[in-house]
Amino acid sequence: ELEEKLCTIWQEVLGVERVGIYDNFFHIGGNSITAIRLSAVSRSTLQIEIPLSILFEYKTIAGISENLKETELVVIPKAEVEHYPLSFAQERLLFIERFEQGTSAYHIPYVSRLRDGNDVGLLSEALRIVINRHGALKTVFLTDDQGNDYQEVLEQDVTPRHTTLATDQDLIPAIETEIGCPFDLSSEASIRVHFYTTPENTYLFLLWHHIAFDGWSTDIFLNELMEVYQALRTGKEVQLPALDISYADYAVWQRNYLQGATMEKLLGYWDQQLSGFETLNLPTDYPRPRQLTYEGMDHVFALDLGLSKQLRDLAREQQTTLYTVLLSAYYVLLKTLSGQTDLLIGTPSDNRSHAQTQGLVGFFVNSLPLRATLESGTAVGKLISEIHQLVTSAKIHQELPLERMVDKLRIERDASRHPLFQVIFSLQDFGKDGATDQELPLLAVELTEGENLYSPARYDLSLLLRDDQEQIGGALNYATSLFDASTIGRMTEMYVRILEAFARDLDTPIENIAVVSEQEKHLQLVDWNQTDCFYPQTSTLQELIESQAEQTPDKLAV
């Protein structure tokens, strides 16, 4: 009976017509996001706890049912306290905000155009309802008499602003100016709503602060906005599912939960994983600044349809996820660039394994440090298998906030770089189940090629990929204080060649992958080595130096 119920749940969550008890979770399209949803639905409908460790290890309903042990359900209670503490993630961002004395590095923008015939007044009311439903969006951060930070939800509504522009061409500059204006988190809600009107169109611009919002929140917000707007437009009653808890309740629970044996177990795992890790030293075009500047750019690219399909098929054949395949290639790229074999990559993790958190807008995401050693002679297939196990293990231990990890393990801090990792990898597929353009009263605003609305660099390099279209695409975000655009373009080309090698042959040793093209080889070996120079044969070395000093007396002698 349990197996039948689990089959039904898997069919619903994975969106497949039929699931058998011996079907492999990853082979039928599962990934870490759907794993969390499966676990949450099983908990809410069957009142059973299926840990991610069991799902990732046994992979089939038959294996899970046979090895499932009875465990106590974790329930996040509603809290009644005078002052609600900050979650650990909120605490970190608030520290950064204060340290930088206001920064736009953690802003999340969304710009869209209203379809003809849609009502700005109704849309404003729909926005008011959705924002008021999620207290995190109206939260301000205060300090009590003892110097302790706490969060409080504003009573007043968020008021939309309205601006008239002369032409559509004025929209992007106006939005860029607003993005660059920091939030006052002590008095201002963590969302701004702004309607821009031109003679041709009306645009909606939303700006969230990351302290109240994450990638998972995007689907929640837009889906609920669509439902509420359509209900208001048709005169129906607004019916959204009740929320068991608020984000502030979660923050109280997190503080109480991450103590004692739970904290010791998590710390023990991460201490073992990170002991003696190497700092990544990539060759850069410019010297590293003494402090992070957050100035960045995106190099946007897309894989062709054929390669995208090959990589998805490869993931299924290897009984893993597309995420793991793409991440494995990133490790090979970094090994090639740095010459290091002990590599640490950061990756965002949704951190919503509890069913009660999955319908909330808020900042739940956690960053996980993934440390891998790339041994010489390792074949592509073996590397993918090793990275699969690494990711699985990290996901099982994802509840320890990165902030606590750094503090408890006494990792040395450096104002010029992140204390653990300098590079990020993410694969985002949010939006597959979200409201479509046809359902929303909004249309996405397309930017011209090469135009970046917002691309701060929180790390040296961030490979940010998307799997919501037929072609896998994304961007390599980079710190402009460290890298030149041409260098990043070459890195992207190298990454694509590594992926092509993955798709060709899983038995290829990773060091045999040709990451440099013939044209690049010629550039490095021939063009960059054209160093022949004529020197007068009748002058001594001292005379040549004196002559050069006379010609350029203010230049640095190297």
Buried (B, 14 or more C-beta within 10 A) or exposed (E): EEBEBBBEBBBBBBEEEEBEBEBEBBBBBBBBBBBBBBBBBBBEEEEBBBBBEBBBBBBBBBBBBEEBEEEEEEEBEEBEEEEBBBBBBBBBBBEBBBEBEEBBBBBBBBBBBBBEEBBBEBBBBBBBBBBBBBBBBBBBBBEEEEEEBBBBBBEEBBEBEEBEBEEBEBBBEBBBEBBEEBBEBEEBBBBBBBBBBBEEBBBBBBBBBBBBBBBBBBBBBBBBBBBBBBBBBEEEEBEBEEBBBBBBBBBBBBBEBBEEEEBEEBBEBBEEBBEEBEBBEBEBEEEBBEEBBBBBBBBBBBBEEEBBBBBBEBBBEBBBBBBBBBBBBBBBBBBBBBEBBBBBBBBBBBBBBBBBBBBBBBBBBBBBBBBBBBEEEBBBBBBBBBBBEBBBBBBBBBBBBBBBBBEBBEBEEEEEBBBBBBBBBBBBBBBEEBBEEEBBBBBEBEEEEEEBBBBBBBBBBBBBBBBEEEBBBBBBBBBBBBBEEEBBEBBBBBBBBBBBBBBEEBEBBBBEBEBBEEEBEEBEEEEEEEEEEEEEEEEEEEEEEEEEEEEEEEEEEE
